[in-house]
Amino acid sequence: ALGLLRALHERGRRVPEDVSVIGFDDIAEASSFLPPLTTVHQDFAEVGRLCVQAVLRKMRHDDASHGTTLVPTRLMVRESTAPPPVR
């Protein structure tokens, strides 16, 4: 998404006036880029912890079944998004 912000700027497009941009992962650069990037934040430490738990569970129980694990996310609204224009 940061590359897209740069490319839009180079082509004279205004963010968020012309185009809204949203990223995913909330990397450190997202909040310091111009404009600051709206992004989805997830807790990578929690993702890693849950992955290790799943691997250890499989190793202990020799369980071939698997399920879905949901990790909470947060939308970090910054300055790269705006409501759509009224027509």
MONORZI-V919134 format. One record per pair of residues at least 4 apart in sequence whose ideal C-beta (glycine too) atoms are under 6 Angstrom apart, sorted by the first residue. I is the first residue (numbers start at 1). J is the second residue. If there is no record, write none. Layout:
# MONORZI-V919134
I:J  I:J
This chain:
# MONORZI-V919134
1:21  1:23  1:37  2:33  4:21  5:15  5:21  8:13  8:15  8:19  13:18  13:19  14:18  15:19  15:21  15:35  15:80  16:20  16:80  16:81  16:82  20:81  20:82  21:80  22:38  23:30  23:37  23:39  24:40  26:30  26:39  26:41  26:76  29:33  30:37  30:39  31:36  33:37  35:79  35:80  36:78  36:79  37:78  37:80  38:77  38:78  38:80  38:81  39:76  40:73  40:75  41:74  41:76  42:71  42:73  46:71  47:71  50:69  58:63
